[in-house]
Amino acid sequence: MTFTADRLRVEGADETVQDAHEERGARVQDGRLRLRGRFDGLFLRVTEAARPRPLELRLAGEGTGTLYVGERGFWNPSVKWTPYPIAGRFRIRHPYTFATSGGPDISVSLARAPGTADLDTVALVPPTEPEHVIRNP
C-alpha cells in the first residue's frame, strides 16, 4: 500500500489485502497516512487466498508514542493487540499467521495511547520478500 496525493493505493503482484480503508480521523496527506488522534488508523482484510501462508505486515514511517497492530475477525470479535513503541523513523515487521491471529481483519492504530504516526508504506508480504522491491512507474 502506498499513499499518493490524497488517497490510499493498494497495488502489487500478489493480492494479499482487500477492503483497505482509513479509520476514524486518519487522513492521507502529502504521500503519507497521518494518524493524530485516538483510534486513528488503517484497516485491512487478508484475502482468502493469502490466509494459508505465513505473512509479515511491514510498516514504515515516522512518529512518537505507541503504534498498535490489532488482529480480529467476525467469529472472534476480541482484538489481539500488539504494541510497538515508536520514536522517530521506524520500520516494523509484524508476523501474521491466520491460524493464530484471531481472524483476517488487521488494524494499525494509535489506539488509546497519545502520540502521532505518519505511515509512508504498508505491505503484507511473505517474510522472505525483499525489503525494497523494484516497481514499474
Z-matrix of the N, CA and C atoms (Angstrom, degrees):
N
C 1 1.440
C 2 1.510 1 108.92
N 3 1.298 2 114.95 1 138.45
C 4 1.452 3 120.47 2 174.10
C 5 1.522 4 107.81 3 -129.83
N 6 1.297 5 114.76 4 165.56
C 7 1.458 6 121.26 5 -178.08
C 8 1.521 7 107.08 6 -122.73
N 9 1.323 8 115.94 7 108.98
C 10 1.449 9 120.64 8 -176.34
C 11 1.510 10 109.56 9 -116.23
N 12 1.322 11 114.35 10 134.95
C 13 1.467 12 121.16 11 -179.28
C 14 1.530 13 109.53 12 49.69
N 15 1.323 14 117.27 13 -101.38
C 16 1.467 15 119.62 14 -177.16
C 17 1.517 16 112.49 15 -128.01
N 18 1.342 17 117.35 16 26.19
C 19 1.467 18 117.83 17 -179.83
C 20 1.523 19 111.96 18 -144.74
N 21 1.298 20 113.53 19 159.21
C 22 1.465 21 124.05 20 177.99
C 23 1.522 22 108.12 21 -87.21
N 24 1.336 23 117.09 22 132.57
C 25 1.473 24 121.61 23 177.78
C 26 1.515 25 109.49 24 -120.14
N 27 1.323 26 116.76 25 127.56
C 28 1.461 27 122.23 26 174.34
C 29 1.524 28 106.06 27 -105.23
N 30 1.333 29 115.88 28 122.40
C 31 1.455 30 119.92 29 -177.80
C 32 1.515 31 109.23 30 -147.42
N 33 1.297 32 116.34 31 167.26
C 34 1.451 33 120.77 32 177.66
C 35 1.508 34 111.26 33 142.60
N 36 1.317 35 115.52 34 163.74
C 37 1.459 36 121.24 35 -178.35
C 38 1.525 37 111.74 36 -77.98
N 39 1.326 38 117.11 37 -29.99
C 40 1.460 39 122.31 38 -176.37
C 41 1.523 40 108.50 39 -114.44
N 42 1.321 41 117.12 40 115.16
C 43 1.468 42 120.59 41 -177.09
C 44 1.532 43 109.95 42 -76.27
N 45 1.324 44 116.38 43 108.08
C 46 1.466 45 121.54 44 178.35
C 47 1.520 46 111.85 45 -114.93
N 48 1.332 47 117.51 46 -15.64
C 49 1.467 48 122.56 47 -172.87
C 50 1.521 49 110.73 48 -126.69
N 51 1.329 50 114.73 49 140.86
C 52 1.467 51 121.23 50 171.84
C 53 1.519 52 108.45 51 -140.64
N 54 1.312 53 116.77 52 167.77
C 55 1.467 54 123.34 53 176.23
C 56 1.529 55 113.05 54 54.93
N 57 1.311 56 118.97 55 34.95
C 58 1.466 57 121.57 56 -180.00
C 59 1.530 58 109.79 57 -77.57
N 60 1.333 59 115.71 58 134.87
C 61 1.464 60 120.08 59 176.64
C 62 1.528 61 110.59 60 -160.64
N 63 1.327 62 115.18 61 161.45
C 64 1.460 63 121.17 62 176.85
C 65 1.530 64 109.16 63 -75.70
N 66 1.336 65 115.76 64 149.67
C 67 1.466 66 120.55 65 177.44
C 68 1.526 67 109.44 66 -117.32
N 69 1.326 68 113.84 67 145.17
C 70 1.465 69 123.74 68 178.03
C 71 1.519 70 110.63 69 51.57
N 72 1.336 71 118.39 70 -121.58
C 73 1.463 72 121.14 71 -174.35
C 74 1.505 73 115.56 72 -91.84
N 75 1.322 74 118.97 73 10.08
C 76 1.468 75 121.20 74 179.42
C 77 1.528 76 109.27 75 -64.33
N 78 1.334 77 115.95 76 137.98
C 79 1.466 78 120.91 77 -178.60
C 80 1.516 79 110.50 78 -138.47
N 81 1.328 80 115.98 79 139.46
C 82 1.457 81 120.47 80 172.12
C 83 1.520 82 106.75 81 -84.57
N 84 1.336 83 114.79 82 124.79
C 85 1.454 84 120.26 83 -178.04
C 86 1.529 85 108.55 84 -152.45
N 87 1.323 86 116.60 85 131.98
C 88 1.465 87 122.15 86 177.63
C 89 1.528 88 112.87 87 55.21
N 90 1.325 89 117.57 88 38.28
C 91 1.455 90 121.39 89 176.39
C 92 1.511 91 115.33 90 76.09
N 93 1.339 92 117.12 91 18.13
C 94 1.463 93 121.69 92 178.93
C 95 1.520 94 109.55 93 -139.24
N 96 1.331 95 115.78 94 156.64
C 97 1.459 96 120.26 95 171.90
C 98 1.517 97 106.66 96 -95.78
N 99 1.318 98 116.65 97 115.54
C 100 1.464 99 122.19 98 -175.64
C 101 1.526 100 110.61 99 -96.60
N 102 1.336 101 115.45 100 124.62
C 103 1.462 102 122.92 101 176.81
C 104 1.518 103 106.75 102 -113.39
N 105 1.335 104 117.25 103 122.34
C 106 1.460 105 121.06 104 -175.69
C 107 1.529 106 114.68 105 -127.04
N 108 1.314 107 118.08 106 -24.29
C 109 1.455 108 119.98 107 -174.67
C 110 1.513 109 112.98 108 -124.50
N 111 1.334 110 114.75 109 177.38
C 112 1.462 111 120.80 110 -179.78
C 113 1.523 112 111.21 111 -57.86
N 114 1.306 113 115.48 112 128.57
C 115 1.452 114 125.24 113 178.60
C 116 1.533 115 114.54 114 63.14
N 117 1.348 116 117.77 115 14.87
C 118 1.464 117 118.48 116 166.81
C 119 1.516 118 105.97 117 -62.67
N 120 1.317 119 117.29 118 139.42
C 121 1.455 120 116.96 119 -178.29
C 122 1.508 121 114.61 120 -175.28
N 123 1.313 122 113.45 121 -167.71
C 124 1.450 123 123.45 122 -179.91
C 125 1.519 124 108.01 123 -128.58
N 126 1.323 125 116.45 124 133.74
C 127 1.462 126 122.28 125 177.11
C 128 1.522 127 108.15 126 -111.67
N 129 1.337 128 116.36 127 141.48
C 130 1.457 129 120.94 128 171.77
C 131 1.514 130 109.19 129 -149.35
N 132 1.310 131 115.42 130 152.97
C 133 1.463 132 121.11 131 178.10
C 134 1.523 133 108.03 132 -118.36
N 135 1.333 134 116.07 133 132.97
C 136 1.448 135 122.33 134 178.58
C 137 1.533 136 108.07 135 -75.29
N 138 1.327 137 117.20 136 129.88
C 139 1.469 138 120.85 137 -179.20
C 140 1.526 139 110.68 138 -65.81
N 141 1.314 140 115.84 139 154.42
C 142 1.473 141 119.99 140 179.38
C 143 1.519 142 111.97 141 -59.91
N 144 1.319 143 117.25 142 -37.95
C 145 1.472 144 120.84 143 -179.14
C 146 1.531 145 112.05 144 -65.76
N 147 1.328 146 117.82 145 -28.64
C 148 1.465 147 121.64 146 -177.26
C 149 1.531 148 112.89 147 -88.24
N 150 1.309 149 118.36 148 -16.54
C 151 1.474 150 121.82 149 -173.85
C 152 1.521 151 115.50 150 -61.69
N 153 1.331 152 121.39 151 -34.18
C 154 1.473 153 119.19 152 -179.05
C 155 1.533 154 114.27 153 -69.66
N 156 1.320 155 118.16 154 -16.70
C 157 1.467 156 121.33 155 -174.74
C 158 1.523 157 112.14 156 -96.17
N 159 1.329 158 117.84 157 148.80
C 160 1.476 159 118.76 158 169.70
C 161 1.526 160 108.26 159 -70.97
N 162 1.322 161 115.65 160 136.14
C 163 1.458 162 121.82 161 -178.63
C 164 1.522 163 109.94 162 -129.40
N 165 1.313 164 114.58 163 172.80
C 166 1.457 165 120.79 164 177.95
C 167 1.526 166 107.81 165 -137.77
N 168 1.323 167 116.21 166 126.36
C 169 1.457 168 121.41 167 174.97
C 170 1.524 169 106.68 168 -87.78
N 171 1.318 170 116.50 169 119.30
C 172 1.463 171 120.96 170 -179.36
C 173 1.514 172 109.71 171 -110.98
N 174 1.317 173 115.06 172 127.41
C 175 1.454 174 122.29 173 -179.73
C 176 1.519 175 108.48 174 -122.33
N 177 1.321 176 117.12 175 133.23
C 178 1.460 177 121.44 176 176.25
C 179 1.515 178 108.32 177 -131.48
N 180 1.326 179 115.67 178 137.36
C 181 1.453 180 119.13 179 179.85
C 182 1.504 181 112.13 180 175.18
N 183 1.333 182 114.18 181 -150.91
C 184 1.455 183 121.61 182 -176.61
C 185 1.522 184 108.42 183 -148.52
N 186 1.335 185 116.55 184 143.70
C 187 1.453 186 118.79 185 178.19
C 188 1.510 187 113.06 186 172.36
N 189 1.333 188 114.76 187 -173.98
C 190 1.459 189 122.18 188 177.17
C 191 1.520 190 108.61 189 -139.35
N 192 1.320 191 116.21 190 150.01
C 193 1.458 192 120.66 191 178.60
C 194 1.510 193 111.26 192 107.99
N 195 1.325 194 115.37 193 -137.63
C 196 1.465 195 121.14 194 -179.31
C 197 1.516 196 109.23 195 -132.67
N 198 1.317 197 115.47 196 128.77
C 199 1.453 198 121.84 197 174.57
C 200 1.524 199 106.86 198 -103.01
N 201 1.307 200 117.14 199 135.14
C 202 1.463 201 122.01 200 -177.52
C 203 1.521 202 110.21 201 -113.60
N 204 1.327 203 115.95 202 141.51
C 205 1.456 204 122.31 203 170.77
C 206 1.522 205 106.01 204 -112.00
N 207 1.324 206 116.09 205 121.50
C 208 1.452 207 121.70 206 -179.49
C 209 1.515 208 111.18 207 -112.85
N 210 1.331 209 116.09 208 140.49
C 211 1.464 210 122.01 209 178.93
C 212 1.519 211 108.54 210 -125.39
N 213 1.352 212 115.65 211 134.55
C 214 1.464 213 120.10 212 179.94
C 215 1.521 214 108.90 213 -162.30
N 216 1.313 215 115.01 214 176.09
C 217 1.451 216 120.81 215 177.64
C 218 1.514 217 110.48 216 -155.07
N 219 1.316 218 116.41 217 173.06
C 220 1.458 219 121.98 218 -178.62
C 221 1.516 220 111.72 219 -58.96
N 222 1.332 221 117.28 220 -43.40
C 223 1.459 222 121.23 221 -177.32
C 224 1.517 223 112.39 222 -82.88
N 225 1.313 224 117.83 223 -7.99
C 226 1.461 225 122.78 224 179.26
C 227 1.526 226 107.99 225 -135.72
N 228 1.326 227 117.99 226 80.24
C 229 1.465 228 120.51 227 -172.77
C 230 1.535 229 115.10 228 -71.41
N 231 1.340 230 119.22 229 -14.92
C 232 1.464 231 118.95 230 177.51
C 233 1.530 232 108.62 231 -75.33
N 234 1.321 233 115.57 232 134.36
C 235 1.457 234 121.55 233 -174.87
C 236 1.524 235 110.34 234 -87.53
N 237 1.311 236 116.60 235 134.20
C 238 1.466 237 123.17 236 174.03
C 239 1.537 238 106.27 237 -95.15
N 240 1.350 239 117.05 238 102.63
C 241 1.467 240 122.19 239 -176.12
C 242 1.523 241 111.14 240 -93.64
N 243 1.315 242 116.54 241 139.31
C 244 1.464 243 123.21 242 172.60
C 245 1.525 244 106.92 243 -123.42
N 246 1.354 245 118.46 244 118.55
C 247 1.464 246 120.57 245 -179.44
C 248 1.534 247 112.11 246 -86.76
N 249 1.321 248 115.66 247 144.66
C 250 1.459 249 122.81 248 175.24
C 251 1.529 250 108.45 249 -132.02
N 252 1.344 251 117.77 250 104.85
C 253 1.469 252 119.64 251 176.13
C 254 1.532 253 109.60 252 -63.60
N 255 1.326 254 116.04 253 137.20
C 256 1.461 255 120.79 254 179.16
C 257 1.525 256 109.35 255 -129.71
N 258 1.331 257 115.73 256 145.84
C 259 1.472 258 122.63 257 176.63
C 260 1.521 259 107.03 258 -155.12
N 261 1.318 260 117.16 259 102.77
C 262 1.459 261 120.74 260 -176.06
C 263 1.524 262 110.45 261 86.19
N 264 1.340 263 115.63 262 -150.27
C 265 1.467 264 120.89 263 179.17
C 266 1.532 265 109.67 264 -66.28
N 267 1.324 266 117.12 265 142.13
C 268 1.464 267 120.09 266 178.83
C 269 1.520 268 111.22 267 -143.08
N 270 1.329 269 114.03 268 154.53
C 271 1.468 270 124.62 269 169.82
C 272 1.518 271 105.50 270 -135.08
N 273 1.308 272 115.90 271 118.89
C 274 1.462 273 121.57 272 -178.68
C 275 1.530 274 107.52 273 -113.62
N 276 1.336 275 115.55 274 135.68
C 277 1.470 276 122.35 275 173.89
C 278 1.526 277 106.85 276 -120.78
N 279 1.308 278 116.59 277 104.28
C 280 1.462 279 122.44 278 -177.73
C 281 1.529 280 109.25 279 -103.59
N 282 1.349 281 118.35 280 115.57
C 283 1.464 282 119.57 281 179.13
C 284 1.527 283 111.26 282 -68.28
N 285 1.333 284 115.76 283 138.65
C 286 1.462 285 120.87 284 178.70
C 287 1.523 286 108.96 285 -131.83
N 288 1.325 287 115.59 286 122.61
C 289 1.458 288 122.63 287 172.59
C 290 1.517 289 106.59 288 -130.09
N 291 1.306 290 117.38 289 120.46
C 292 1.458 291 121.84 290 -174.88
C 293 1.523 292 112.68 291 -54.11
N 294 1.317 293 118.03 292 -42.04
C 295 1.468 294 121.93 293 -176.18
C 296 1.524 295 113.08 294 -60.61
N 297 1.317 296 118.24 295 -29.78
C 298 1.469 297 121.32 296 -178.60
C 299 1.522 298 113.28 297 -110.84
N 300 1.318 299 117.29 298 3.32
C 301 1.467 300 120.47 299 -171.73
C 302 1.516 301 114.98 300 -82.66
N 303 1.283 302 118.18 301 -30.17
C 304 1.455 303 120.09 302 -172.41
C 305 1.517 304 112.10 303 100.89
N 306 1.327 305 117.31 304 -7.03
C 307 1.453 306 120.18 305 177.18
C 308 1.508 307 113.37 306 149.35
N 309 1.336 308 116.62 307 178.37
C 310 1.452 309 121.29 308 -175.79
C 311 1.524 310 114.98 309 -87.16
N 312 1.326 311 117.70 310 -4.59
C 313 1.461 312 120.48 311 -175.78
C 314 1.525 313 110.59 312 -93.95
N 315 1.333 314 115.74 313 128.19
C 316 1.461 315 121.98 314 -179.51
C 317 1.526 316 108.64 315 -121.44
N 318 1.320 317 116.40 316 134.44
C 319 1.456 318 122.46 317 173.78
C 320 1.519 319 108.83 318 -121.90
N 321 1.313 320 115.45 319 139.09
C 322 1.460 321 122.27 320 171.75
C 323 1.519 322 104.58 321 -115.44
N 324 1.345 323 116.85 322 121.74
C 325 1.455 324 119.66 323 -168.36
C 326 1.518 325 112.16 324 -152.29
N 327 1.328 326 114.76 325 158.14
C 328 1.458 327 120.19 326 169.27
C 329 1.522 328 110.28 327 -79.06
N 330 1.332 329 116.92 328 -13.89
C 331 1.467 330 123.61 329 -176.84
C 332 1.523 331 109.35 330 52.54
N 333 1.321 332 117.77 331 -133.87
C 334 1.469 333 120.75 332 -178.53
C 335 1.516 334 113.14 333 -92.01
N 336 1.315 335 116.94 334 -5.29
C 337 1.465 336 120.73 335 -175.21
C 338 1.530 337 110.93 336 -75.10
N 339 1.337 338 116.84 337 143.75
C 340 1.466 339 118.59 338 173.50
C 341 1.523 340 109.32 339 -71.70
N 342 1.305 341 116.26 340 150.95
C 343 1.452 342 120.53 341 177.66
C 344 1.511 343 111.25 342 146.58
N 345 1.319 344 114.94 343 -178.43
C 346 1.456 345 122.41 344 177.48
C 347 1.519 346 108.23 345 -140.15
N 348 1.315 347 115.39 346 155.14
C 349 1.458 348 120.00 347 175.54
C 350 1.521 349 108.64 348 -150.55
N 351 1.314 350 115.27 349 138.28
C 352 1.460 351 122.88 350 173.26
C 353 1.518 352 106.78 351 -119.52
N 354 1.323 353 116.92 352 111.70
C 355 1.461 354 121.53 353 -179.49
C 356 1.525 355 109.50 354 -90.06
N 357 1.333 356 115.65 355 126.47
C 358 1.464 357 121.06 356 176.77
C 359 1.522 358 110.52 357 -87.78
N 360 1.332 359 116.69 358 -44.80
C 361 1.467 360 121.35 359 179.89
C 362 1.517 361 110.00 360 -144.20
N 363 1.313 362 114.81 361 153.57
C 364 1.454 363 123.61 362 174.58
C 365 1.525 364 106.19 363 -137.64
N 366 1.324 365 116.73 364 132.94
C 367 1.466 366 120.30 365 178.98
C 368 1.521 367 109.28 366 -140.70
N 369 1.312 368 116.03 367 142.14
C 370 1.466 369 122.37 368 172.57
C 371 1.525 370 105.66 369 -119.26
N 372 1.325 371 115.30 370 102.16
C 373 1.465 372 121.59 371 -169.39
C 374 1.522 373 110.60 372 -136.79
N 375 1.334 374 117.34 373 164.95
C 376 1.465 375 119.32 374 171.67
C 377 1.533 376 109.59 375 -61.91
N 378 1.324 377 118.64 376 146.52
C 379 1.475 378 121.00 377 -178.13
C 380 1.523 379 114.14 378 -58.25
N 381 1.326 380 118.14 379 -23.60
C 382 1.466 381 121.12 380 -179.26
C 383 1.529 382 113.12 381 -85.98
N 384 1.327 383 117.77 382 -4.17
C 385 1.472 384 122.06 383 179.74
C 386 1.530 385 109.77 384 -61.18
N 387 1.344 386 118.46 385 135.06
C 388 1.467 387 119.61 386 177.13
C 389 1.525 388 111.13 387 -60.09
N 390 1.310 389 115.97 388 152.64
C 391 1.465 390 121.21 389 -178.53
C 392 1.528 391 111.82 390 -68.25
N 393 1.311 392 116.98 391 -45.35
C 394 1.471 393 120.82 392 -178.19
C 395 1.520 394 109.34 393 -113.21
N 396 1.319 395 115.25 394 100.93
C 397 1.461 396 121.46 395 -177.50
C 398 1.516 397 108.72 396 -88.85
N 399 1.334 398 116.67 397 139.16
C 400 1.455 399 120.78 398 176.61
C 401 1.528 400 108.18 399 -71.95
N 402 1.333 401 115.94 400 131.29
C 403 1.456 402 120.57 401 -178.00
C 404 1.528 403 110.75 402 -116.39
N 405 1.322 404 116.35 403 144.20
C 406 1.462 405 120.30 404 172.12
C 407 1.498 406 108.46 405 -76.55
N 408 1.332 407 117.89 406 144.64
C 409 1.478 408 120.03 407 178.60
C 410 1.512 409 112.46 408 -65.99
